[in-house]
Amino acid sequence: MQLLENKKILLGVTGSIAIYKTLELIRLYIKAGAKVKVIMTESSKKFVTPLTFETISQNIILDEQSEDWSTNTINNHIAIGKWADIFVLAPVTANTINKLANGIADNLLLQTALAYPRIKLLCPAANTHMMGNPLTKASLKMLKLCNFKLIGTQTKELACKDVGDGALANIEDIFHSTACELLKDDYWIDRKVVLTGGGTIEKIDDVRFISNFSSGKMAASLATALYYRGAEVCLVTTKDIETPNEVHTINVQSTEDMIAFAEDSIRIAKKGKLSSATLMDSSNVELIQKKPFFFSVAAVSDYIPTFPQNGKMKKSDIGDTWDLKLKKNIDILDTLDKSGIYSIGFKAELDETTASQNALNMLENKNLDAICLNIISSKNNFGSDTNSIDLISKHNNIYKLTPKDKLELSLEVLEALKVEFNED
């Protein structure tokens, strides 16, 4: 999907061996629909040529030689900043970090950063000892106070063969952070959200279990969309599916574990930090907490083994037939305390003729604020990367969201919920 369509991203690269990784970052930006322009320092050209960046970004790079102050151009350190929606510095060396913190502007990239008024993503890459030097650490603390957002380094074997903290963050994480800064929505910013996802795994014995075909992809897509919109997200899931690092993920298996962690997470969400303020007068600030959301996306087993066993039951002990005794499982939406939180249920149905009525019954019986109805078919099956949803609210409004990529669909769900529950 064109997640970053028409967004303008300015990418600054410095003289680090990790610079080659930013070529993949540019590819991700452009694939998502963004326009990308690159500023290169002179030392960065020792590692990758300007032509390479121009080919990948499909734009002429900006450097000391190409800076242009003629009319109707953006190729200078003032105009390029006015053009860009965000400034990403990746990779940024310890040398550049310390210069930035001290307001030094002795090259084009530093001049642009000094003049750029909006958020700047700082993605360091340097030797462990250079990153850990007290001067560099102090500079990073200073930059965090000056409209820079730090994308932390990672620990691995570095180019110098040392093993330690200093490697450039994963390119996917830099992309996610960029998307988050560009797609934030005031309604969702700092709002706490808890989701459950995946099909629960109910133990028969230590090698067998009961589960279902749920892939967990819809929950992961919703968690990602919420992160992009600025929410503080906790995902309780049975599936190991990639989400942005800043999505707090708790891996579970059984319904019992899912309920326990979901309850704790919702309790924390209700306490949540006070995320916005309205100035009443010069001495009194009224703090307002945003009402949290709970998305029950998990496919929870309706029945579970009555007598789960330890070890492995032998075929010789079971016999030719196996009458596995099951009992009705607890219902997460019945169990959780939904007071003080928006509760959104998900319902999968196979029979289109009864699906809507069953969804309305669930909306009323479970005392939900909205329900997402998913009709399973050969074109809309478990595990697919696309989905379609009928979002039905307690206000009797229905949003028919046509088939599309699950991330794009998730963003549409969030937009509809904002319309329905825009109390802020």
N, C-alpha and C positions, 0 to 999 in steps of 0.2 A: 504494500500500500504506500501511497505518497504521504507518509506521516509528517514530513517536514516540507511539504509543498510550498514553494516560494519563500521559504525562510532563507535569510542571508547569513552565511557563516564565514567569519574571518579566521583563518588558521595561521598562527605564527609558529615557525619551526626554527630551532636553534641547533648549535653544533654538538649533537649527541649521536652516538652510534644507533640509538633507538629510532632515529628519524625515518628509517625505511618502513617502520610500522604505520606511520601516518598516511602512507599511500593507501592502505586498506581502509583507514578511517575516512579519508576523502571519498573512497568508493562507496562506503555505507551512507555517507551524507547525500551523495548525488543520487544513489538508488532510492533514497527516501524522499527525493524531490527537492532537496536544498540546492541553493546556489553557493559555490565555494570559491573564495579567493585566498591566495597564500602569500604571506610575507616571509621572506627568507633573510636570515642574517648571512653575512659573508662566510662565517665559519661553517654554516650548515651546508654550503655548496661543496665542501670537501667530502661530504658523504653521499649526497644525492644531487644530481644536476637540476638546474631550473627547468630544463626541457621536460624532465620526467614529471615534475609537479604540474607543469602547464598541460601536458598530455592528459594526466589523470583528472585534473580539476576543470579542464576545458576553458581555462582562463589564463591570461598572462600573469605571471607572478609579479609581486611588488618587491623591489629591493633598492639599494642605494643608487644604482644606475638608472632604474626605470621610473623613479619617482618623477611625477609630472604635475606642474602647477598651472598648466594652460586651462583655458575655459572649458567647462563641460567634461571634466574628467574626474574620476574618483581615485586615481592612482597617486595619492599623496597621503601622508600620515594623519591629516585632519579629515579629508573627505571620505576616506575609506572607513573611518570610524563612524561617520554619520550614516554610511551605507549599511553597515553590519548590524544584525540583530543580536549577535553574540560574538565574543572574541575568545577563541580557544588557543591556548599556548601548549603545544604538544609536539615533541618533547621540549621541556624547558630545563636548561642546565643549572647547576648550582651558581655559576657565575651570573646568569641572568636573574635568578631568584634574588640574589643579594643586591644586584643593581636596582631591580624593581622596588625592593623594600626601602631603598635609600633615595629614590626619586631620580636616579641617574638616567639620562636619555641620550647616550652617545652613539646610538645607532637607530635605524629607522623603526625596527620592531619596538624598541623601548620608547621611542617618541610616540608611536601609535598607542601603546599601552597607557602612557601617561595622559594622553588626550582622550582616551576612550572612557565615557562616563558610565556605561552599563556593566553588567556582570561579565567577569572574565574567569574562564575555567583554566586553572593552573595544573598542568600535568607533568610533574618532575620526572627526570631520569638522570641518575648520577651514581657514582660509587658510594657504597655504604658509608664510608667515613666522611665523605663530602656532605652527604645528606644529614649525617648525625652530628656534624660540627656545630657547636653552640651558636656560631654566627648564622649558619643557614637555618637552624631551628628557630632562632629569634626572628629572622627575616620572614619565615613562613607564618609565624604568629602575627607579625605586623601586617602581612598581606591579607590575612583572613579578616582583618578589621577594615580593609580598604577595597571592598567590592570584588575581592578575589574569592573564588570557591576552589578549594584544594581537592583534587582527585588523587588520593594517596598512592604511593608506590607499592610494589609488592616484593616479596622475598623470593629470590631464585638465584641461579648462577648468572652472574653479570658478564659482560664482555671481557672484563679484565680477569675472569676466572675466579674472582672472589664469589663466595656465596653469602648473600645478605640482602637487606632491605635497600632498594634503590632502583629496581627495574620499573620501567614505564607500566602504568596500569593497563589491564586488558583493554584492547581497542573497543570491545563491545561495551565495557563499563563506561568508557569515555563517551561513546555514542549515547548510551542511556542517560547519562548526566546532562549531555547537551540537549537531548529531546525533552528532558524534565524542565530545564530552564526555559525552553522555547514554548512549551505547551501548558505551563501552569495556568490554573483557573482559580480565581479568587474563592469560588464556592468550595473547592476541594482543598485548597492550601491549608496544611496543618490539621485537617480533619482526620480523626483516627478511624480506621476501617479494619474490620476483621473478616476474613473469608475462610470457608472450608472448601476443600477440593479433592477430587479423585474418588475412586471407589474404595470403600473400607474393606479391610482384610480380616476375616474372622476365622480364628484358628480351629481346625478339627483335631490335628495333632501337630507335632513339631515339623512335619514336612507337607501337610495338606491344609488347605484353607478354602473358605467360601468368599467369592468376590464378584465383581461384575466388569463390564467392558468400559467403564468410564476411564477416559485418558487423563483427566485433570487439566486438559489444555484450556478449557473455557475459564476455569478459576485462575490459571496462570496468566491468561490474557487480561482478565479483569484486574488482577493485581498489578500487572505492568501498566495498564491504562490509568489506574488510580495513582500509581507512582508518578507517571508523566504529568498528571493533573495537579500534583503537589501534596497528595494525601500521605499520611503516615500509615503504612500498610503492614498487617500481620497476616500471613497465609498459613493455615493449618492444613496440611495436605498429606496424602498417602503416596503421591507421585513425585519423582525426582525430575522436575521440569525446570528449565532455566528461566529465571526471572532476574531483574536488576538486583545488584548486591544490596541496595538499600531497602529492598523488600525483606522484612523479617520473616523467615520461613521456618516453620516447625514441622518436622517430619514425624508422622504417626502411622499406625497400621489399623488398629481396631476402632470401633465406634466409641468404646469406653475411653480410650486415650484421646480421641478427637474431641469428645465432649469436655473432658477435663481441661485440655489446653485451650479450647475455645472459650470456656467459662472464665478461665484466668485472664485471657486476652481481652475479653469483653469487659470484665471488671476493671482492668487497667485502663481501657479505652474510655470508660465512663468517668474515671477520675481525671483523665487526660489533662495535659497542660492547657492553660488559658492561652488561646492562640490568636486572639485579636483584641483590639482595644478601641474604645470610643472616648475621645477627650470631652469630658463634661464641662470642665472649667480649668483654669490654670493650675489648680492644685488637686483635682480629683479625677481619677481615671477609672471608668467602669470597664471591668474585664468581662468578656463574653466567651464562654466555651462553646465550640461548635458541637452540635449533636452528632455522635458517632453513627456509623453504619455497620450492619452485619449482613454479609452475603452468604447464604447457605447453598453453596454450589455443589457440595460433595454428594455422590451417589451412595447413600448409606444402605447397607444390607437390611432388608425387611426382616429376615430371619437369621438366626445364628445358632451354631451347635449348642445343644443343651448341656452336653458333658464333654468339653474339650479335654484332650488327653495329652499327657507328657510323653515324649519319646515318639516312636513310630509304631503304629498298629500294624501287625503282620497280617498278610492275606490269609495265612493258615488259621489265624484266630478269628478273622471276620467271617470266613466261609464264602460260599458261592454267591450269596446275595448280601447286600448291606442296607439295612434299614437305619439310615442316619436320622437321629432324632433332633429336631430343630425346635426352637422357641422364638416367639415374636421378639424382635429387637426393640430397644428403647428408641424414641423419636427425638432427634436433636432439637427440632423446632418446638416440641412440646416441653422439653427439659430445660432449655435455656431461659433465663430471665431476660425478656425483651423490652422491659420498661426502660425509658430514657435512651432508646437507641432505635434507629430505623432498621427494620428487618426485611430483607429481600430474599424471597424463596425462589428456588428453581425446580421446575417440574418437567420431566421427560415423559412423553406419551407416544404410543404407537398408533392408537385409533383416533383419526382426525375428527370423527363424528362426535366423540365424547370428550375430546381433549379440553376444549374451552370451558365446559361446565365443570370438569374435574379441577381445572386450575382455579376457577372461581370458588369452588367449595374449599379448596386448600387455603386460598386467600382469606376466607372468612373463618374457617375452623381453626387455623393456626394463628389468627390475629396478626396477619402480616401487613406491611405497608405497601408492598408490591410483590408481584410474582412474575418470573420470566418463564414462559411456556415454550418448550422446545419439542417439536413434533419430529420423532425419529422416522426416517425413511431411507430408501436406498441412496437418495441424493443428499441426505442430511443425517449421517450415521455417527455412531460413537467413534472417536479417534480422528475425525477429519479435521482439516485446518480451517474449514469454513463452517458457518452456522447461520441459522435464522431464528429469530425470537419474536414472540408476541409479549410485550411488556404490558402488564395489566396492573393499574394502581388501585389503591383503596378509594380513590376519588372517581372510580369508574371510567377512567381514561385508558384507552388502548393504543399502544404504539406498535405498529407492525413493522419490524425491522427485517428487511429482506436479506437473502443470503449474501454473505461477504466474509472476508478474512476475520478471524475471531478477535484480533486486536482492534480492527476498525469497528467491528460490531460492539465491542466493549466500550469504546469511546462514545458510540451512539447511545448505549444504555445509560452511561453516566450523564450525558447531556439531557436525556429524557428525565432522569431522576432529579437533576438540578431544577428542571422546570416544575416538576411535581412537588418538590419539597424545598423550595427556595425560601427558607425562613430567615436567612442571614442578610 
